[in-house]
Amino acid sequence: MNENPDTRFRRLGMRSWRRGTREMDLVLGRFWDEAGKALDASELDLYEDLLCESDQDLYAWVSGKGKPPERFVCLITRIKAHGTASG
């Protein structure tokens, strides 16, 4: 995708805040608003892939009720730590 970085950032922010379930809106939206700019290019790609996952799976992963796929473990760990620190 040949997308302007600012456009991508806004798009990912919108997708973070408009998940479909309020719980994941709050978890991912807050994470994005406070930590999104700190993600490097490869982390942005991974985060974008993470946003394609179902809210039910995401909630299980961030709540510790399910094990995320290995490729998402570091990112889920950051999201969980962020939620704990800001909550």
C-alpha positions, 0 to 999 in steps of 0.5 A: 500500500502506498499510503501517506504516513499521516493518513495511515496513522489516522486510519489506524487510530480510527480502527483502534477506536471503532472496533465493534466492542466497547471493551476493545475500543477502550483498550486499543484506542487508549493504547493507540492514542498514548503509544501509537507514535512510538511504534516503529515501521515493523511494529506498525505493520504488526499492529495493523495485522493485529487489528484484523483479528476478532474482538473476542480473540483480542479480548481473550489475549489482553485479559489473559484468558487466551494465548495469542499467536507467537507473532503477537506476543510482544505487542499484546504484552505492551498493550497489557502493560500500557493498560495496567500503567494507565488504568 
